Amino acid sequence: MMIEPSIDELLKKTDGNRYVLCTLIAKRAKEIESINRLELIGQDKKAISIACEEIVAGKVKPSSY
């Protein structure tokens, strides 16, 4: 179960739009999977968790997708 970042923090990045948030997370997670598949095998984190952390950090924005 994902505890951090919280859904409230993620929603702030998309102005409260859950659809945009879901689409953004899915697209970025797929991108991470395709690029870093071998690097993810040894890690404890999943691509979705990494995508969420990048969104909260401001590395990925809705306008970039």
PyMOL commands that place a pseudoatom at each C-alpha (Angstrom):
pseudoatom trace, name=CA, resn=MET, resi=1, chain=A, elem=C, hetatm=0, pos=[0.000, 0.000, 0.000]
pseudoatom trace, name=CA, resn=MET, resi=2, chain=A, elem=C, hetatm=0, pos=[1.331, 3.417, -0.957]
pseudoatom trace, name=CA, resn=ILE, resi=3, chain=A, elem=C, hetatm=0, pos=[1.455, 5.902, 1.918]
pseudoatom trace, name=CA, resn=GLU, resi=4, chain=A, elem=C, hetatm=0, pos=[3.744, 8.594, 0.551]
pseudoatom trace, name=CA, resn=PRO, resi=5, chain=A, elem=C, hetatm=0, pos=[3.102, 10.781, -1.358]
pseudoatom trace, name=CA, resn=SER, resi=6, chain=A, elem=C, hetatm=0, pos=[-0.454, 11.280, -0.232]
pseudoatom trace, name=CA, resn=ILE, resi=7, chain=A, elem=C, hetatm=0, pos=[-3.333, 11.586, -2.673]
pseudoatom trace, name=CA, resn=ASP, resi=8, chain=A, elem=C, hetatm=0, pos=[-3.920, 15.146, -1.457]
pseudoatom trace, name=CA, resn=GLU, resi=9, chain=A, elem=C, hetatm=0, pos=[-0.391, 16.168, -2.445]
pseudoatom trace, name=CA, resn=LEU, resi=10, chain=A, elem=C, hetatm=0, pos=[-0.812, 14.564, -5.857]
pseudoatom trace, name=CA, resn=LEU, resi=11, chain=A, elem=C, hetatm=0, pos=[-4.177, 16.194, -6.479]
pseudoatom trace, name=CA, resn=LYS, resi=12, chain=A, elem=C, hetatm=0, pos=[-2.697, 19.633, -5.777]
pseudoatom trace, name=CA, resn=LYS, resi=13, chain=A, elem=C, hetatm=0, pos=[-0.413, 19.137, -8.780]
pseudoatom trace, name=CA, resn=THR, resi=14, chain=A, elem=C, hetatm=0, pos=[-3.382, 18.593, -11.105]
pseudoatom trace, name=CA, resn=ASP, resi=15, chain=A, elem=C, hetatm=0, pos=[-5.705, 21.219, -9.605]
pseudoatom trace, name=CA, resn=GLY, resi=16, chain=A, elem=C, hetatm=0, pos=[-7.860, 18.508, -8.036]
pseudoatom trace, name=CA, resn=ASN, resi=17, chain=A, elem=C, hetatm=0, pos=[-8.605, 16.738, -11.317]
pseudoatom trace, name=CA, resn=ARG, resi=18, chain=A, elem=C, hetatm=0, pos=[-8.503, 12.996, -10.585]
pseudoatom trace, name=CA, resn=TYR, resi=19, chain=A, elem=C, hetatm=0, pos=[-8.764, 11.990, -14.243]
pseudoatom trace, name=CA, resn=VAL, resi=20, chain=A, elem=C, hetatm=0, pos=[-5.712, 14.036, -15.210]
pseudoatom trace, name=CA, resn=LEU, resi=21, chain=A, elem=C, hetatm=0, pos=[-3.817, 12.655, -12.215]
pseudoatom trace, name=CA, resn=CYS, resi=22, chain=A, elem=C, hetatm=0, pos=[-4.627, 9.051, -13.077]
pseudoatom trace, name=CA, resn=THR, resi=23, chain=A, elem=C, hetatm=0, pos=[-3.676, 9.532, -16.720]
pseudoatom trace, name=CA, resn=LEU, resi=24, chain=A, elem=C, hetatm=0, pos=[-0.455, 11.308, -15.807]
pseudoatom trace, name=CA, resn=ILE, resi=25, chain=A, elem=C, hetatm=0, pos=[0.599, 8.583, -13.362]
pseudoatom trace, name=CA, resn=ALA, resi=26, chain=A, elem=C, hetatm=0, pos=[-0.218, 5.796, -15.827]
pseudoatom trace, name=CA, resn=LYS, resi=27, chain=A, elem=C, hetatm=0, pos=[1.655, 7.381, -18.726]
pseudoatom trace, name=CA, resn=ARG, resi=28, chain=A, elem=C, hetatm=0, pos=[4.734, 8.155, -16.660]
pseudoatom trace, name=CA, resn=ALA, resi=29, chain=A, elem=C, hetatm=0, pos=[4.764, 4.681, -15.062]
pseudoatom trace, name=CA, resn=LYS, resi=30, chain=A, elem=C, hetatm=0, pos=[4.614, 3.059, -18.512]
pseudoatom trace, name=CA, resn=GLU, resi=31, chain=A, elem=C, hetatm=0, pos=[7.462, 5.272, -19.654]
pseudoatom trace, name=CA, resn=ILE, resi=32, chain=A, elem=C, hetatm=0, pos=[9.555, 4.299, -16.614]
pseudoatom trace, name=CA, resn=GLU, resi=33, chain=A, elem=C, hetatm=0, pos=[8.805, 0.600, -17.208]
pseudoatom trace, name=CA, resn=SER, resi=34, chain=A, elem=C, hetatm=0, pos=[9.878, 0.749, -20.848]
pseudoatom trace, name=CA, resn=ILE, resi=35, chain=A, elem=C, hetatm=0, pos=[13.063, 2.699, -20.212]
pseudoatom trace, name=CA, resn=ASN, resi=36, chain=A, elem=C, hetatm=0, pos=[14.275, 1.276, -16.888]
pseudoatom trace, name=CA, resn=ARG, resi=37, chain=A, elem=C, hetatm=0, pos=[12.863, -2.247, -16.800]
pseudoatom trace, name=CA, resn=LEU, resi=38, chain=A, elem=C, hetatm=0, pos=[16.152, -3.878, -15.761]
pseudoatom trace, name=CA, resn=GLU, resi=39, chain=A, elem=C, hetatm=0, pos=[16.879, -1.232, -13.125]
pseudoatom trace, name=CA, resn=LEU, resi=40, chain=A, elem=C, hetatm=0, pos=[13.468, -1.759, -11.499]
pseudoatom trace, name=CA, resn=ILE, resi=41, chain=A, elem=C, hetatm=0, pos=[14.051, -5.482, -10.913]
pseudoatom trace, name=CA, resn=GLY, resi=42, chain=A, elem=C, hetatm=0, pos=[16.443, -4.929, -8.012]
pseudoatom trace, name=CA, resn=GLN, resi=43, chain=A, elem=C, hetatm=0, pos=[14.525, -2.035, -6.465]
pseudoatom trace, name=CA, resn=ASP, resi=44, chain=A, elem=C, hetatm=0, pos=[11.895, -2.196, -3.798]
pseudoatom trace, name=CA, resn=LYS, resi=45, chain=A, elem=C, hetatm=0, pos=[9.767, 0.470, -5.518]
pseudoatom trace, name=CA, resn=LYS, resi=46, chain=A, elem=C, hetatm=0, pos=[7.343, -0.015, -8.363]
pseudoatom trace, name=CA, resn=ALA, resi=47, chain=A, elem=C, hetatm=0, pos=[7.115, 2.235, -11.421]
pseudoatom trace, name=CA, resn=ILE, resi=48, chain=A, elem=C, hetatm=0, pos=[3.850, 3.753, -10.160]
pseudoatom trace, name=CA, resn=SER, resi=49, chain=A, elem=C, hetatm=0, pos=[5.460, 4.802, -6.871]
pseudoatom trace, name=CA, resn=ILE, resi=50, chain=A, elem=C, hetatm=0, pos=[8.358, 6.392, -8.724]
pseudoatom trace, name=CA, resn=ALA, resi=51, chain=A, elem=C, hetatm=0, pos=[5.942, 8.220, -11.044]
pseudoatom trace, name=CA, resn=CYS, resi=52, chain=A, elem=C, hetatm=0, pos=[3.986, 9.582, -8.063]
pseudoatom trace, name=CA, resn=GLU, resi=53, chain=A, elem=C, hetatm=0, pos=[7.163, 10.803, -6.386]
pseudoatom trace, name=CA, resn=GLU, resi=54, chain=A, elem=C, hetatm=0, pos=[8.244, 12.556, -9.591]
pseudoatom trace, name=CA, resn=ILE, resi=55, chain=A, elem=C, hetatm=0, pos=[4.874, 14.286, -9.893]
pseudoatom trace, name=CA, resn=VAL, resi=56, chain=A, elem=C, hetatm=0, pos=[5.011, 15.591, -6.315]
pseudoatom trace, name=CA, resn=ALA, resi=57, chain=A, elem=C, hetatm=0, pos=[8.617, 16.717, -6.821]
pseudoatom trace, name=CA, resn=GLY, resi=58, chain=A, elem=C, hetatm=0, pos=[7.558, 18.691, -9.901]
pseudoatom trace, name=CA, resn=LYS, resi=59, chain=A, elem=C, hetatm=0, pos=[9.684, 16.704, -12.349]
pseudoatom trace, name=CA, resn=VAL, resi=60, chain=A, elem=C, hetatm=0, pos=[6.575, 15.681, -14.314]
pseudoatom trace, name=CA, resn=LYS, resi=61, chain=A, elem=C, hetatm=0, pos=[3.747, 18.117, -14.980]
pseudoatom trace, name=CA, resn=PRO, resi=62, chain=A, elem=C, hetatm=0, pos=[0.347, 17.642, -16.624]
pseudoatom trace, name=CA, resn=SER, resi=63, chain=A, elem=C, hetatm=0, pos=[1.250, 20.014, -19.446]
pseudoatom trace, name=CA, resn=SER, resi=64, chain=A, elem=C, hetatm=0, pos=[4.227, 17.827, -20.419]
pseudoatom trace, name=CA, resn=TYR, resi=65, chain=A, elem=C, hetatm=0, pos=[1.901, 14.976, -21.395]
for i in range(1, 65): cmd.bond("trace and resi %d" % i, "trace and resi %d" % (i + 1))
show_as sticks, trace
zoom trace
